[in-house]
Amino acid sequence: MASFLRPLSYRYQWLYDTISRTAALSVGGERRFRNLALQGLTLTPETQVLDLCCGSGQTTRFLVEKSAQVTGLDASPRSLARAQQNVPQASYVQAWAEEMPLADASFDLVHSSAALHEMQPEQLQQILNEVYRVLRPGGVFACVDFHRPTNPLFWPGLASFLWLFETETAWQLLDTDLPQALSQAGFKPTAPQLYAGGSLQVIQARKP
């Protein structure tokens, strides 16, 4: 699955940014998309924030506007090098999301922006368990990712995007009950908030 555009989009940041900004128009633009999962949350300059699978810092640059304590984590050294250039205000850790070299209960907020769909089902559950571990009691995991559209008019656009740029794991996420997976990890998740005809879901899950 996925076309030749997928590796090109990861190799050339301008292409990735163009694709993500165009896709974000469905919810009102990139700034709104990057802040969707943060709605209703109070962040201060002291809030310890982890931008999980931060890539080249596309969401990190919005998080540092709200907190002076932002850490970006990603497995790709190329992406982290770009993130450090793009958002030097944050600190960065190169690691796999399912094996984070981070202390227990060290973050108030873990944020994930369109990254969970890259994971195999077993890997996804491992990541949610790790997120639970690094969050403090009362901390929140806030994520935005794909969802099976509730409006059929949005199916062609989403299917085309997945076929061009994503792998089978993105299709698997459409069939995944993410709140149930979060509950299995120990979280108390909210019901998904749906956007773009149901093709995007936002969930905030609190650690008791």
N, CA, C and O of each residue as an XYZ file, in Angstrom:
832
protein
N       0.843     -1.190      0.000
C       0.000      0.000      0.000
C       0.882      1.245      0.000
O       2.088      1.173      0.234
N       0.250      2.390     -0.269
C       0.926      3.684     -0.370
C       1.682      3.763     -1.690
O       2.140      2.750     -2.218
N       1.806      4.959     -2.206
C       2.458      5.176     -3.487
C       3.876      5.686     -3.273
O       4.357      5.789     -2.145
N       4.532      6.002     -4.388
C       5.889      6.553     -4.326
C       5.929      7.895     -3.605
O       7.002      8.364     -3.225
N       4.763      8.517     -3.414
C       4.724      9.820     -2.751
C       5.057      9.721     -1.262
O       5.554     10.679     -0.671
N       4.783      8.558     -0.654
C       5.041      8.427      0.783
C       6.528      8.621      1.127
O       6.839      9.480      1.953
N       7.456      7.859      0.529
C       8.857      8.105      0.873
C       9.334      9.499      0.488
O      10.171     10.083      1.176
N       8.803     10.036     -0.613
C       9.201     11.391     -1.000
C       8.754     12.422      0.031
O       9.473     13.382      0.307
N       7.560     12.222      0.601
C       7.038     13.191      1.569
C       7.861     13.196      2.853
O       7.943     14.220      3.532
N       8.478     12.046      3.195
C       9.317     11.998      4.380
C      10.734     12.489      4.084
O      11.440     12.937      4.987
N      11.143     12.404      2.828
C      12.484     12.857      2.467
C      12.559     14.373      2.341
O      13.548     14.997      2.724
N      11.483     14.956      1.790
C      11.480     16.395      1.533
C      10.463     17.078      2.435
O       9.258     16.873      2.288
N      10.944     17.884      3.361
C      10.055     18.502      4.341
C       9.041     19.427      3.682
O       7.893     19.500      4.120
N       9.453     20.135      2.633
C       8.523     21.053      1.971
C       7.312     20.306      1.421
O       6.196     20.825      1.440
N       7.536     19.074      0.926
C       6.440     18.284      0.394
C       5.527     17.803      1.517
O       4.303     17.873      1.406
N       6.138     17.310      2.610
C       5.344     16.856      3.759
C       4.512     18.009      4.308
O       3.326     17.844      4.592
N       5.138     19.183      4.457
C       4.424     20.329      5.010
C       3.286     20.767      4.096
O       2.208     21.126      4.571
N       3.520     20.739      2.794
C       2.467     21.110      1.848
C       1.281     20.160      1.937
O       0.127     20.588      1.917
N       1.579     18.858      2.038
C       0.512     17.856      2.136
C      -0.277     18.034      3.426
O      -1.508     18.022      3.413
N       0.435     18.199      4.544
C      -0.256     18.305      5.836
C      -1.073     19.588      5.929
O      -2.167     19.587      6.493
N      -0.551     20.683      5.379
C      -1.303     21.943      5.424
C      -2.540     21.881      4.542
O      -3.586     22.435      4.879
N      -2.407     21.202      3.407
C      -3.574     21.051      2.527
C      -4.632     20.186      3.196
O      -5.817     20.516      3.160
N      -4.211     19.076      3.810
C      -5.162     18.195      4.496
C      -5.839     18.913      5.662
O      -7.008     18.660      5.953
N      -5.106     19.808      6.328
C      -5.646     20.503      7.499
C      -6.730     21.512      7.139
O      -7.456     21.975      8.018
N      -6.848     21.858      5.864
C      -7.897     22.788      5.445
C      -9.281     22.253      5.766
O     -10.229     23.024      5.914
N      -9.404     20.920      5.875
C     -10.706     20.309      6.154
C     -11.230     20.666      7.540
O     -12.427     20.534      7.796
N     -10.351     21.118      8.445
C     -10.787     21.507      9.788
C     -10.508     22.986     10.061
O     -10.592     23.434     11.205
N     -10.178     23.742      9.015
C      -9.981     25.171      9.211
C      -8.543     25.634      9.213
O      -8.260     26.755      9.633
N      -7.630     24.803      8.755
C      -6.239     25.219      8.655
C      -5.330     24.523      9.645
O      -5.790     23.867     10.580
N      -4.011     24.675      9.425
C      -3.042     23.927     10.220
C      -3.059     24.306     11.695
O      -3.003     23.428     12.556
N      -3.137     25.607     12.002
C      -3.127     25.998     13.417
C      -4.285     25.348     14.160
O      -4.103     24.840     15.266
N      -5.452     25.357     13.576
C      -6.600     24.736     14.257
C      -6.397     23.237     14.374
O      -6.687     22.656     15.419
N      -5.895     22.590     13.304
C      -5.666     21.151     13.360
C      -4.693     20.794     14.473
O      -4.946     19.860     15.235
N      -3.580     21.522     14.581
C      -2.555     21.207     15.576
C      -3.029     21.481     16.994
O      -2.433     20.985     17.950
N      -4.091     22.262     17.146
C      -4.608     22.576     18.488
C      -5.894     21.832     18.826
O      -6.433     22.003     19.920
N      -6.395     21.010     17.908
C      -7.674     20.332     18.144
C      -7.666     19.513     19.425
O      -8.611     19.576     20.210
N      -6.601     18.743     19.640
C      -6.561     17.841     20.795
C      -6.330     18.576     22.108
O      -6.464     17.985     23.180
N      -5.984     19.859     22.037
C      -5.684     20.636     23.245
C      -6.884     21.426     23.754
O      -6.795     22.081     24.792
N      -7.998     21.374     23.044
C      -9.158     22.170     23.416
C      -9.650     21.789     24.812
O      -9.830     20.613     25.129
N      -9.861     22.807     25.628
C     -10.358     22.591     26.981
C      -9.283     22.291     27.999
O      -9.581     22.203     29.191
N      -8.037     22.131     27.571
C      -6.934     21.851     28.493
C      -6.238     23.149     28.881
O      -6.115     24.066     28.069
N      -5.786     23.217     30.129
C      -5.057     24.388     30.605
C      -3.570     24.082     30.623
O      -3.118     23.212     31.367
N      -2.817     24.790     29.812
C      -1.366     24.657     29.780
C      -0.735     25.941     30.272
O      -1.160     27.034     29.897
N       0.272     25.812     31.108
C       1.019     26.949     31.613
C       2.478     26.806     31.173
O       2.853     25.757     30.648
N       3.305     27.826     31.371
C       4.723     27.693     31.013
C       5.421     26.558     31.754
O       6.469     26.090     31.310
N       4.855     26.101     32.887
C       5.482     25.042     33.682
C       4.958     23.644     33.338
O       5.491     22.651     33.833
N       3.923     23.553     32.497
C       3.356     22.252     32.160
C       4.386     21.394     31.431
O       4.945     21.808     30.416
N       4.629     20.211     31.952
C       5.577     19.291     31.318
C       4.860     18.557     30.187
O       3.940     17.774     30.423
N       5.298     18.824     28.954
C       4.605     18.319     27.767
C       5.537     17.410     26.972
O       6.703     17.736     26.752
N       5.008     16.272     26.547
C       5.722     15.372     25.648
C       4.987     15.349     24.315
O       3.816     14.975     24.248
N       5.683     15.752     23.255
C       5.137     15.654     21.904
C       5.595     14.325     21.327
O       6.727     14.193     20.861
N       4.709     13.351     21.364
C       5.043     11.977     21.012
C       5.065     11.800     19.504
O       4.124     12.187     18.813
N       6.156     11.207     18.989
C       6.338     11.049     17.537
C       6.255     12.429     16.886
O       5.417     12.681     16.020
N       7.137     13.303     17.324
C       7.055     14.726     16.981
C       7.426     15.032     15.545
O       7.153     16.131     15.062
N       8.049     14.076     14.841
C       8.452     14.349     13.470
C       9.391     15.529     13.392
O      10.333     15.634     14.177
N       9.140     16.412     12.457
C      10.000     17.581     12.257
C       9.558     18.788     13.066
O      10.007     19.908     12.822
N       8.667     18.553     14.040
C       8.249     19.631     14.935
C       7.015     20.377     14.478
O       6.784     21.509     14.902
N       6.207     19.752     13.605
C       5.033     20.450     13.076
C       4.066     20.871     14.176
O       3.511     21.968     14.126
N       3.859     20.002     15.174
C       3.003     20.373     16.310
C       3.816     20.972     17.446
O       3.303     21.784     18.216
N       5.069     20.582     17.556
C       5.929     21.094     18.620
C       5.963     22.614     18.611
O       5.991     23.244     19.668
N       5.961     23.205     17.423
C       6.072     24.666     17.337
C       4.844     25.370     17.912
O       4.923     26.533     18.308
N       3.718     24.673     17.959
C       2.539     25.252     18.593
C       2.537     24.978     20.098
O       2.052     25.793     20.882
N       3.077     23.834     20.490
C       3.133     23.508     21.919
C       4.056     24.458     22.679
O       3.761     24.820     23.817
N       5.167     24.865     22.069
C       6.094     25.755     22.780
C       5.509     27.155     22.956
O       6.042     27.955     23.725
N       4.428     27.452     22.257
C       3.736     28.725     22.500
C       2.994     28.698     23.825
O       2.686     29.751     24.384
N       2.702     27.498     24.336
C       1.901     27.355     25.537
C       2.729     26.940     26.748
O       2.370     27.269     27.879
N       3.828     26.223     26.531
C       4.650     25.723     27.624
C       6.124     25.906     27.298
O       6.543     25.802     26.145
N       6.899     26.180     28.338
C       8.358     26.280     28.186
C       9.040     24.962     28.503
O      10.268     24.882     28.538
N       8.236     23.924     28.735
C       8.774     22.614     29.133
C       8.282     21.537     28.170
O       7.564     20.619     28.567
N       8.674     21.655     26.908
C       8.212     20.734     25.874
C       9.367     19.826     25.448
O      10.469     20.291     25.159
N       9.090     18.537     25.416
C      10.038     17.535     24.923
C       9.438     16.849     23.712
O       8.293     16.397     23.753
N      10.200     16.769     22.640
C       9.774     16.038     21.454
C      10.474     14.697     21.387
O      11.683     14.618     21.605
N       9.738     13.650     21.091
C      10.316     12.307     20.977
C       9.992     11.730     19.617
O       8.847     11.781     19.168
N      11.017     11.173     18.950
C      10.813     10.537     17.664
C      11.932      9.532     17.429
O      13.026      9.679     17.974
N      11.663      8.518     16.624
C      12.674      7.500     16.345
C      13.593      7.879     15.197
O      14.648      7.269     15.022
N      13.209      8.875     14.415
C      13.970      9.243     13.214
C      14.991     10.339     13.505
O      14.601     11.447     13.872
N      16.275     10.067     13.356
C      17.281     11.113     13.569
C      17.143     12.250     12.565
O      17.401     13.405     12.903
N      16.734     11.935     11.327
C      16.549     12.996     10.328
C      15.439     13.951     10.752
O      15.584     15.171     10.662
N      14.327     13.379     11.217
C      13.212     14.222     11.661
C      13.604     15.066     12.866
O      13.260     16.246     12.939
N      14.321     14.467     13.808
C      14.716     15.224     15.002
C      15.684     16.341     14.665
O      15.627     17.410     15.273
N      16.578     16.113     13.702
C      17.494     17.177     13.288
C      16.709     18.352     12.719
O      17.033     19.511     12.980
N      15.676     18.047     11.941
C      14.823     19.108     11.402
C      14.052     19.804     12.520
O      13.918     21.028     12.522
N      13.543     19.012     13.479
C      12.789     19.593     14.588
C      13.658     20.549     15.404
O      13.202     21.619     15.806
N      14.893     20.164     15.642
C      15.788     21.025     16.402
C      16.062     22.331     15.677
O      16.240     23.372     16.309
N      16.095     22.278     14.348
C      16.259     23.504     13.566
C      14.983     24.332     13.578
O      15.022     25.554     13.726
N      13.851     23.652     13.419
C      12.565     24.347     13.300
C      12.073     24.897     14.628
O      11.504     25.988     14.677
N      12.289     24.145     15.715
C      11.757     24.528     17.029
C      12.851     24.334     18.079
O      12.800     23.368     18.841
N      13.832     25.225     18.136
C      14.935     25.052     19.088
C      14.522     25.263     20.537
O      15.293     24.949     21.444
N      13.316     25.789     20.779
C      12.865     26.030     22.156
C      12.573     24.733     22.905
O      12.554     24.725     24.136
N      12.347     23.650     22.189
C      12.034     22.364     22.825
C      13.300     21.542     22.992
O      14.326     21.822     22.371
N      13.214     20.523     23.840
C      14.284     19.528     23.947
C      13.809     18.258     23.249
O      12.611     18.060     23.051
N      14.766     17.394     22.876
C      14.408     16.254     22.037
C      15.073     14.974     22.510
O      16.174     14.977     23.061
N      14.354     13.867     22.271
C      14.838     12.538     22.623
C      14.620     11.629     21.422
O      13.515     11.561     20.884
N      15.678     10.927     20.999
C      15.532      9.943     19.932
C      15.258      8.580     20.561
O      16.101      8.039     21.277
N      14.083      8.034     20.293
C      13.700      6.747     20.882
C      12.436      6.252     20.220
O      11.707      7.014     19.584
N      12.182      4.944     20.380
C      10.919      4.362     19.938
C       9.842      4.688     20.966
O      10.095      4.696     22.170
N       8.649      4.954     20.477
C       7.554      5.339     21.370
C       7.149      4.211     22.302
O       6.614      4.462     23.381
N       7.401      2.955     21.893
C       7.024      1.831     22.753
C       8.093      1.491     23.784
O       7.886      0.611     24.619
N       9.234      2.177     23.737
C      10.307      1.961     24.716
C      10.934      3.314     25.063
O      12.102      3.553     24.759
N      10.175      4.179     25.686
C      10.651      5.539     25.948
C      11.637      5.561     27.119
O      11.321      5.060     28.199
N      12.824      6.135     26.918
C      13.800      6.240     27.997
C      13.499      7.444     28.890
O      14.343      8.319     29.084
N      12.297      7.468     29.421
C      11.808      8.591     30.221
C      11.314      8.058     31.561
O      10.836      6.928     31.658
N      11.438      8.881     32.581
C      11.077      8.457     33.933
C       9.570      8.302     34.081
O       8.786      8.951     33.389
N       9.189      7.424     35.002
C       7.777      7.265     35.345
C       7.213      8.602     35.827
O       7.905      9.385     36.478
N       5.943      8.849     35.492
C       5.205      9.989     36.034
C       5.976     11.306     35.896
O       6.100     12.064     36.858
N       6.490     11.568     34.694
C       7.314     12.766     34.498
C       6.652     13.835     33.636
O       7.233     14.903     33.438
N       5.438     13.573     33.111
C       4.779     14.546     32.236
C       3.337     14.791     32.680
O       2.660     13.903     33.198
N       2.893     16.034     32.456
C       1.510     16.406     32.718
C       0.624     16.152     31.505
O      -0.570     15.884     31.636
N       1.230     16.242     30.318
C       0.491     16.085     29.073
C       1.357     15.355     28.058
O       2.518     15.706     27.850
N       0.786     14.345     27.433
C       1.407     13.710     26.276
C       0.487     13.964     25.089
O      -0.714     13.705     25.157
N       1.055     14.468     24.011
C       0.273     14.831     22.830
C       0.744     14.023     21.637
O       1.944     13.834     21.438
N      -0.206     13.546     20.846
C       0.110     12.801     19.626
C      -0.741     13.333     18.489
O      -1.969     13.340     18.574
N      -0.086     13.780     17.421
C      -0.786     14.356     16.284
C      -0.578     13.481     15.050
O       0.501     13.476     14.458
N      -1.621     12.742     14.669
C      -1.602     11.913     13.459
C      -0.385     11.003     13.397
O       0.320     10.955     12.389
N      -0.148     10.278     14.494
C       0.987      9.356     14.554
C       0.558      7.932     14.881
O       1.219      6.983     14.460
N      -0.523      7.763     15.616
C      -0.921      6.429     16.049
C      -1.260      5.518     14.875
O      -1.120      4.299     14.978
N      -1.703      6.093     13.767
C      -2.067      5.262     12.612
C      -0.852      4.624     11.948
O      -1.011      3.786     11.060
N       0.347      5.000     12.355
C       1.562      4.400     11.810
C       1.915      3.084     12.503
O       2.843      2.396     12.075
N       1.196      2.725     13.556
C       1.589      1.610     14.423
C       0.769      0.343     14.162
O      -0.430      0.401     13.892
N       1.453     -0.801     14.250
C       0.761     -2.079     14.245
C      -0.072     -2.197     15.530
O       0.277     -1.576     16.534
N      -1.169     -2.982     15.525
C      -2.044     -3.057     16.706
C      -1.318     -3.385     18.011
O      -1.555     -2.722     19.021
N      -0.439     -4.395     18.015
C       0.278     -4.736     19.253
C       1.211     -3.602     19.664
O       1.337     -3.290     20.848
N       1.854     -3.000     18.693
C       2.746     -1.872     18.958
C       1.961     -0.701     19.535
O       2.433     -0.023     20.448
N       0.774     -0.465     19.008
C      -0.072      0.624     19.501
C      -0.387      0.431     20.975
O      -0.304      1.383     21.751
N      -0.748     -0.790     21.376
C      -1.071     -1.036     22.783
C       0.154     -0.840     23.662
O       0.037     -0.327     24.775
N       1.314     -1.236     23.188
C       2.559     -1.017     23.948
C       2.805      0.474     24.144
O       3.221      0.906     25.219
N       2.547      1.252     23.105
C       2.754      2.699     23.189
C       1.797      3.321     24.190
O       2.198      4.172     24.985
N       0.539      2.908     24.162
C      -0.429      3.457     25.117
C      -0.036      3.103     26.547
O      -0.214      3.914     27.456
N       0.497      1.898     26.754
C       0.974      1.523     28.083
C       2.145      2.413     28.510
O       2.238      2.805     29.673
N       3.030      2.727     27.574
C       4.172      3.591     27.873
C       3.722      5.021     28.176
O       4.248      5.669     29.081
N       2.763      5.493     27.424
C       2.232      6.835     27.680
C       1.647      6.898     29.089
O       1.866      7.861     29.823
N       0.911      5.871     29.448
C       0.334      5.810     30.801
C       1.446      5.867     31.850
O       1.314      6.544     32.870
N       2.524      5.163     31.595
C       3.634      5.101     32.558
C       4.287      6.467     32.762
O       4.577      6.843     33.898
N       4.520      7.208     31.690
C       5.273      8.465     31.824
C       4.392      9.629     32.265
O       4.906     10.688     32.625
N       3.078      9.449     32.242
C       2.185     10.502     32.716
C       2.070     10.492     34.240
O       2.094      9.435     34.872
N       1.944     11.674     34.811
C       1.672     11.790     36.236
C       0.194     11.477     36.490
O      -0.623     11.625     35.581
N      -0.164     11.052     37.695
C      -1.582     10.893     38.022
C      -2.329     12.201     37.764
O      -1.886     13.271     38.181
N      -3.445     12.106     37.084
C      -4.185     13.295     36.686
C      -3.742     13.860     35.355
O      -4.379     14.774     34.832
N      -2.646     13.327     34.788
C      -2.158     13.786     33.499
C      -3.056     13.316     32.359
O      -3.888     12.426     32.533
N      -2.873     13.930     31.192
C      -3.762     13.685     30.059
C      -2.955     13.286     28.827
O      -1.910     13.863     28.526
N      -3.474     12.284     28.130
C      -2.988     11.946     26.802
C      -3.999     12.503     25.807
O      -5.166     12.112     25.818
N      -3.558     13.406     24.956
C      -4.427     14.050     23.978
C      -3.956     13.670     22.581
O      -2.790     13.871     22.244
N      -4.846     13.127     21.772
C      -4.427     12.667     20.450
C      -5.474     13.007     19.396
O      -6.669     13.098     19.677
N      -4.988     13.188     18.191
C      -5.839     13.374     17.023
C      -5.341     12.426     15.948
O      -4.137     12.335     15.704
N      -6.266     11.718     15.302
C      -5.856     10.774     14.260
C      -7.066     10.413     13.399
O      -8.165     10.930     13.598
N      -6.839      9.519     12.442
C      -7.888      9.142     11.504
C      -9.029      8.404     12.199
O      -8.866      7.814     13.267
N     -10.189      8.462     11.548
C     -11.389      7.775     12.032
C     -12.232      7.419     10.814
O     -12.185      8.110      9.796
N     -12.987      6.361     10.919
C     -13.878      5.978      9.819
C     -14.931      7.072      9.624
O     -15.672      7.369     10.561
N     -15.020      7.678      8.441
C     -15.951      8.798      8.241
C     -17.395      8.422      8.552
O     -17.842      7.320      8.234
N     -18.104      9.329      9.163
C     -19.529      9.164      9.400
C     -20.337      9.799      8.274
O     -21.502      9.458      8.071
N     -19.721     10.716      7.546
C     -20.344     11.343      6.377
C     -19.748     10.701      5.130
O     -18.550     10.844      4.888
N     -20.542     10.004      4.339
C     -19.995      9.293      3.174
C     -19.306     10.201      2.165
O     -18.491      9.735      1.368
N     -19.624     11.487      2.190
C     -18.985     12.407      1.252
C     -17.486     12.547      1.522
O     -16.736     12.978      0.646
N     -17.051     12.187      2.722
C     -15.636     12.319      3.073
C     -14.838     11.049      2.789
O     -13.613     11.053      2.906
N     -15.518      9.958      2.416
C     -14.814      8.711      2.150
C     -13.846      8.804      0.969
O     -12.710      8.350      1.100
N     -14.239      9.370     -0.180
C     -13.292      9.418     -1.307
C     -12.006     10.160     -0.978
O     -10.920      9.710     -1.342
N     -12.119     11.294     -0.293
C     -10.926     12.062      0.042
C     -10.014     11.320      1.000
O      -8.798     11.291      0.812
N     -10.610     10.708      2.047
C      -9.794      9.977      3.010
C      -9.163      8.746      2.368
O      -7.978      8.478      2.569
N      -9.950      7.998      1.595
C      -9.416      6.795      0.966
C      -8.282      7.131      0.010
O      -7.280      6.418     -0.040
N      -8.430      8.204     -0.743
C      -7.362      8.615     -1.661
C      -6.103      8.987     -0.898
O      -4.997      8.624     -1.298
N      -6.270      9.709      0.197
C      -5.112     10.101      1.001
C      -4.407      8.871      1.561
O      -3.180      8.782      1.507
N      -5.164      7.932      2.092
C      -4.555      6.727      2.672
C      -3.852      5.897      1.610
O      -2.767      5.369      1.856
N      -4.455      5.774      0.434
C      -3.832      4.988     -0.630
C      -2.540      5.620     -1.119
O      -1.598      4.914     -1.479
N      -2.493      6.943     -1.134
C      -1.310      7.636     -1.656
C      -0.176      7.714     -0.643
O       0.993      7.590     -1.008
N      -0.514      7.920      0.631
C       0.513      8.296      1.596
C       0.667      7.358      2.785
O       1.650      7.463      3.519
N      -0.268      6.451      2.995
C      -0.230      5.649      4.212
C      -0.102      4.160      3.902
O      -0.203      3.738      2.750
N       0.125      3.374      4.960
C       0.256      1.925      4.831
C      -0.985      1.241      5.427
O      -1.956      1.900      5.800
N      -0.926     -0.091      5.506
C      -2.095     -0.831      6.001
C      -2.438     -0.493      7.443
O      -3.574     -0.704      7.868
N      -1.470      0.033      8.214
C      -1.758      0.349      9.614
C      -2.780      1.474      9.744
O      -3.542      1.512     10.710
N      -2.799      2.387      8.778
C      -3.792      3.464      8.818
C      -5.190      2.905      8.619
O      -6.136      3.334      9.280
N      -5.323      1.942      7.706
C      -6.619      1.297      7.507
C      -7.017      0.503      8.744
O      -8.195      0.450      9.099
N      -6.032     -0.118      9.404
C      -6.322     -0.869     10.615
C      -6.845      0.037     11.726
O      -7.707     -0.365     12.508
N      -6.319      1.264     11.791
C      -6.782      2.173     12.840
C      -8.254      2.511     12.661
O      -8.964      2.735     13.641
N      -8.719      2.549     11.414
C     -10.132      2.847     11.174
C     -11.034      1.804     11.820
O     -12.185      2.090     12.151
N     -10.510      0.597     11.999
C     -11.283     -0.483     12.618
C     -10.925     -0.692     14.087
O     -11.385     -1.651     14.706
N     -10.115      0.191     14.642
C      -9.672      0.071     16.031
C     -10.552      0.900     16.950
O     -10.828      2.067     16.669
N     -10.983      0.308     18.028
C     -11.720      1.040     19.062
C     -10.684      1.683     19.977
O     -10.256      1.085     20.963
N     -10.290      2.899     19.641
C      -9.219      3.558     20.378
C      -9.581      3.838     21.833
O      -8.728      3.650     22.701
N     -10.800      4.277     22.146
C     -11.154      4.421     23.564
C     -11.014      3.121     24.345
O     -10.573      3.133     25.495
N     -11.385      2.002     23.733
C     -11.250      0.716     24.423
C      -9.783      0.392     24.671
O      -9.427     -0.085     25.749
N      -8.923      0.649     23.678
C      -7.489      0.405     23.844
C      -6.915      1.284     24.946
O      -6.053      0.845     25.708
N      -7.385      2.514     25.031
C      -6.931      3.419     26.089
C      -7.418      2.937     27.454
O      -6.672      2.987     28.432
N      -8.645      2.478     27.524
C      -9.170      1.943     28.783
C      -8.379      0.718     29.218
O      -8.118      0.527     30.406
N      -8.001     -0.103     28.259
C      -7.217     -1.291     28.567
C      -5.859     -0.930     29.160
O      -5.307     -1.678     29.965
N      -5.324      0.227     28.755
C      -4.045      0.699     29.296
C      -4.200      1.346     30.669
O      -3.206      1.618     31.342
N      -5.452      1.596     31.091
C      -5.697      2.174     32.405
C      -6.272      3.571     32.378
O      -6.577      4.127     33.433
N      -6.429      4.158     31.199
C      -6.925      5.527     31.072
C      -8.440      5.609     31.265
O      -9.160      4.613     31.195
N      -8.888      6.845     31.511
C     -10.302      7.192     31.492
C     -10.506      8.113     30.291
O     -10.387      9.331     30.424
N     -10.814      7.546     29.116
C     -10.894      8.374     27.907
C     -12.251      9.050     27.744
O     -13.274      8.554     28.217
N     -12.234     10.190     27.065
C     -13.477     10.828     26.650
C     -13.992     10.114     25.405
O     -13.259      9.374     24.749
N     -15.256     10.347     25.094
C     -15.777      9.879     23.811
C     -15.091     10.677     22.707
O     -14.844     11.871     22.878
N     -14.779     10.042     21.577
C     -14.115     10.778     20.499
C     -14.940     11.962     20.014
O     -16.152     11.858     19.829
N     -14.266     13.082     19.812
C     -14.856     14.228     19.140
C     -14.480     14.113     17.670
O     -13.299     13.993     17.344
N     -15.460     14.148     16.782
C     -15.219     13.892     15.366
C     -15.236     15.186     14.557
O     -16.015     16.101     14.822
N     -14.352     15.230     13.567
C     -14.220     16.388     12.691
C     -14.092     15.907     11.255
O     -13.876     14.723     10.997
N     -14.230     16.844     10.326
C     -14.073     16.557      8.903
C     -14.931     15.371      8.483
O     -14.439     14.395      7.917
N     -16.220     15.477      8.771
C     -17.137     14.415      8.379
C     -16.888     13.100      9.076
O     -17.259     12.040      8.571
N     -16.253     13.166     10.250
C     -15.949     11.960     11.006
C     -14.634     11.312     10.625
O     -14.291     10.267     11.177
N     -13.881     11.896      9.697
C     -12.632     11.283      9.249
C     -11.462     11.565     10.183
O     -10.383     10.994     10.018
N     -11.670     12.444     11.165
C     -10.678     12.699     12.209
C     -11.333     12.549     13.566
O     -12.477     12.961     13.761
N     -10.600     11.953     14.515
C     -11.100     11.831     15.872
C     -10.105     12.468     16.855
O      -8.889     12.372     16.686
N     -10.647     13.104     17.859
C      -9.859     13.693     18.942
C     -10.298     13.023     20.235
O     -11.488     12.980     20.549
N      -9.334     12.503     20.981
C      -9.606     11.872     22.267
C      -8.674     12.440     23.309
O      -7.476     12.592     23.071
N      -9.226     12.753     24.461
C      -8.433     13.112     25.637
C      -8.656     12.037     26.687
O      -9.789     11.757     27.080
N      -7.569     11.444     27.133
C      -7.649     10.328     28.086
C      -6.849     10.675     29.342
O      -5.656     10.967     29.268
N      -7.507     10.639     30.472
C      -6.853     11.038     31.715
C      -6.357      9.811     32.497
O      -7.031      8.783     32.562
N      -5.170      9.945     33.084
C      -4.649      8.919     33.968
C      -5.201      9.171     35.369
O      -4.989     10.252     35.919
N      -5.900      8.205     35.958
C      -6.496      8.425     37.285
C      -5.432      8.742     38.332
O      -5.759      8.954     39.500
